[in-house]
């Protein structure tokens, strides 16, 4: 009868294989699974071993190392969120300022005054969610100056 072939072919042990087994034996010694005399004997056998099977026999009774821990999930910074809602600029305040600059036949002056007052009311009622009171006031000043100029022109034309 012929001997049964081994399921794995015999592999020669590399230096890396020997170092890995030696490290497992050192860890086993530190953990108290083998004593220092047995460690010295096994390390001598490790460095004399020529086959991977010989190395496997030297650590067969030593608990294998735990599997490596899975990699930690990537940590992403939290998206920036302001602590308070960002105030927006009131559109009528902007419209009041623009109408005050472009007063086309004094129509812009009247619109600047109307838009300015409505914008200030909206800004006051918004509770800090809207801003632009400076724009609305500037539009009001320009609007009232335009209306005052119109009144002056009318008075000069009459007299």
Secondary structure, 3 states (H helix, E strand, C coil): CCCCCCCCCCCECCHHHHHHHHHHHHHHHHHCCCCHHHHHHHHHHHHHCCEHHHHHHHCCCCCCCCCCCCCCCCCCCCCCCCCCCCCEECHHHHHHHHHHHCCHHHHHHHHHHHHHHHHHHHHHHCCCCEECHHHHHHHHHHHHHHHHHHHHHHHHHHC
